[in-house]
């Protein structure tokens, strides 16, 4: 196959939009994903993703935009989970497990009322090809804000993940950093949910940093590798999904999983 | 006898902490001079770690803490804290240089650490005889090495009050002797007040200027020699306490 024919998918404007979206969100997901892994928020991001169904349902019931309803619900969950972390003796996993189960069930019950659930399955698997130019502009603005946020908060969040008291001794506001990060994460997940898919969005957050961690010799490298892996897997996944006719989000996750396995093999070969 | 600079001190007055209706600390009052090492001992659950959280303003408390530098009240004291262990994932790639930069640099560490900051961090590590560890991954350090790295981090910038949380839990006897020696040098050279929470009664006996026996409230206070004579010590720790007298370091 010639190089030009490999790139023939770019003849379509919806594929150009999809490619631009991936180039935009892949580095943002990698930057946030490194913190998600470090601060053990994998289950939390899954919880926010799954709250999407309930958000859509509540939006329809109240006559609000589904995205707006999803945002409000996700931000509420972010605040509640972070507060409960410090206010209850229950483990974070237990709290998140209860919220994840309840919120997913609520979404399914509300959306399946009258047998109409199939209308909403696109939220489960995502549809990146449906993204519009206006939505891309919103994502650019949010992306810039997330990068600015990460410049100010990355050091604090990593130190908090290592020892909150140590962070406190360095005059870092533990509550402000943690609650702001969960809100930022909730916003990004909700805004990209429709394009990536509820079922795979948290995998997309954690797989590139997990692969990078295996190969990196220091933290800086782990972030640079995570961004590179996220970009390459995103673009490769998009191309594969076009030629194979598969869901883009899930295809990107499969490419990322293959990269993860390759990283383990490379690491083992290095030690032999 | 310590040579206090007399103008710098930490005074805590009537500090009480209650968590879920349980009294953890009850009206603790203390006066810590600069260049002084105060060892806080007590059985498990006595409130020793809670006292450190109070100093770090991490939990709600009643009472008053007053830091003074050169006779003037200091509302934003610098507090160095050395935890007993870190919550470090085994696969974390963070190096010692990056770890210390996390707490001292505003620029995110993914932009890298410039030479000026790296040199400063290396010089600080040298204070704790840990400069050779600068490029090692944190999760490959031994207990003693990690405590020295943490000590160096706590001394950057030089704190008004240095808190050490049970260093003896993570270090072997040889490493602990080196750790205490370094802490003592830092105390002398930098006029630092030090609060050391420990179970290692014998190790700190020749090292601390003052010892406090804590069990929700202060039940004995004085030089290590005085506290060791107090009958409340035996009551708090039980007869197994005297088994530790087999250590040669125990010279009261």
Interface residues (C-beta under 8 A of the other chain):
Chain A: X38 X150 X151 X154 X155 X158 X159 X161 X162 X163 X164 X165 X166 X167 X168 X169 X170 X171 X174 X213 X214 X216 X217 X218 X219 X220 X221 X222 X223 X224
Chain B: X52 X53 X56 X57 X58 X76 X79 X80 X81 X83 X86 X87 X88 X89 X91 X92 X93 X94 X95 X98 X99 X101 X102 X103 X104 X105 X106 X107 X108 X109 X110 X111 X112 X137 X150 X153 X154 X163
